[in-house]
Amino acid sequence: MREPRQITATQTMMMITNSMVGVAILALPRIAVELVNSGAILVTFIGLLLVFCSMVIIAKLGVRFPNESLIQSSKTIIGRPLAYLFGFFIFLFFILIVGFITREFAFILSSFLFPDTPMTVLVGAMLIVVAITTRNDITTISYIQFLYFPFIAIPILFLVLLSIPEIDMRLIRPFIGNQTNVFDFMKGSIMIAALPFAHIGMFVLTVLIPHTKNTKHAIRGSILGICISSLLLILIVFAVLGVFGINETKNPIWPVYVLTRMIQLPFELLERLDILFLIIWILSAFTTILSGYLIVIYNGSQLFQLRSHRVLSYIMLPIVFMVALYPKNVIQLYDFIRTIGLYGLFITMLYPILLLLVALIRKKKGSTANETM
C-alpha cells in the first residue's frame, strides 16, 4: 500500500541538506584545491550549481508525475524494457556509491577514533544501524533527518565563525586560480558534481516526491535544501583555504579535521574541539549513508515490484557490506569513487533530462500532474 503523503517542504529541505553535508565534507576542500588550486571556492560553486540544475530537472519531472516513482514514470515515458534497464543501472550505481562512502566513513573513524578496531566492525556497525532505520516508512525517516538537521548545520557554521580570525584573504586569491583556464573549471566542476554526496542529494528527491503533501512542497524544499547545503559546503572550503592556503590544504587527506584541531573555543571552554566535531560528523555521515541506502532499497523495491522498500532493508546489507570492503586502501577507494561518480552523472543528470524531454515531446503526464511549474 502507498504510504500517506505527509512529508513537508521543511522536511524535504532538511533531508536534502543532511544528505549532501555528510562524509565528503572532510575531504572536499582538498579535492577542490587539487583541481584548480586557489579557484577552489569558485569551482565548488560551479559544481554545486550543476547539482542545483539537475535537481530542478528532477523536480520538474516529479511535477509531471507526482504520484509515481522515477521507475514507474519512466515506464510511461520510454517503455518498460528501457525503464527496467535504466532502473537496474540506478540500483547498481547506488549500491556501489553507498558501499564506498561507508568504507570512507570507516577509514576516517579508524584513523582518528578507533585505530585498533577492525574495518569490518566499523562498516558492519554503520550498515546495521542504517538497515534497521530504513525499516521505518519514508515519513518516519524524514522525521529522523529533521531531528538531526540542527546538530549538523549549526556546528558547521560555528566552525566557520571560529575560523574567521585565522583566515588570511591573501591565501584565497586569485579567485580564478593560478594558471587555470576555462577547461580546468569545466572539468573541476564536473568532478565536484560527481562526488557521492551530490548524487545522493539529487536522487533522494525521487524518493521524497511521491510522499510529499504536494509537489509545491517538494519543489520548495529541494531548492532550499540545495541552497543551504551548498552554502555550508562553500563556507567550509572558504575557511580551510583561507586558513591553510593551497599547499597546506593539499597535504592532509581530510583537511577539515586538521582545521578543527587548531581552532579553539573562546576562554578555553573545551581543549579538544576535534573530538566534539568528529562526534557531530558521525551523525552527518549517518544521514548521508541513510539517504543513499534508502535510495538503493526504494529503487530496488520499485524495480522488482515489491510491496515495500522494507523488504530489501536487510537483504541488501551483505551486498553493500561486500562492496564497502572491496577497496584495498584509501587511495584505491578515492579512485573508485572518482571513476564511478563520473559514470554516474549519466544516471543522475543526463537520464532525468532525457526523461523530461521525452515526456514533453510525447506529452506524457501523471494522473494528477501539477501545471504550476
Number of C-alpha atoms within 10 A of each C-alpha: 5 9 11 13 16 16 24 22 23 17 27 29 29 27 30 33 31 32 32 31 26 25 25 22 23 21 18 24 29 26 24 26 24 18 21 26 28 26 26 30 26 21 29 30 18 19 25 25 17 19 25 22 15 23 27 17 21 26 26 21 27 28 26 25 25 26 22 19 19 25 23 20 24 26 15 16 23 15 12 15 11 14 21 18 13 17 23 16 14 23 20 14 19 26 23 22 28 28 26 26 25 26 27 23 22 24 19 20 18 16 10 12 12 14 12 8 12 11 18 14 11 18 24 21 13 20 26 16 12 22 22 12 17 23 18 14 14 24 19 15 20 23 17 15 27 18 13 18 20 13 14 22 19 11 15 21 15 10 21 21 12 17 21 13 10 14 19 15 13 9 15 24 16 12 15 19 21 12 8 14 11 9 9 16 22 13 14 25 25 21 21 26 24 26 24 29 28 27 26 25 27 25 25 23 25 24 18 24 30 26 23 25 15 19 26 18 19 29 25 16 25 32 20 19 26 27 17 20 23 22 14 21 23 20 18 24 27 24 26 27 32 22 20 19 22 22 14 13 27 20 11 13 18 19 24 24 22 16 22 21 15 12 18 18 12 8 6 9 9 12 11 15 19 20 16 12 18 17 11 17 23 18 18 27 24 23 28 30 28 25 28 27 27 28 25 26 26 25 25 23 19 19 19 11 11 13 11 18 22 21 15 19 23 17 12 17 19 13 13 23 22 15 17 26 19 13 18 8 12 14 11 12 19 15 12 16 19 17 13 19 27 18 12 22 19 13 19 23 22 13 17 22 18 14 21 21 15 15 19 14 10 11 11 16 19 16 11 11 16 17 8 9 11
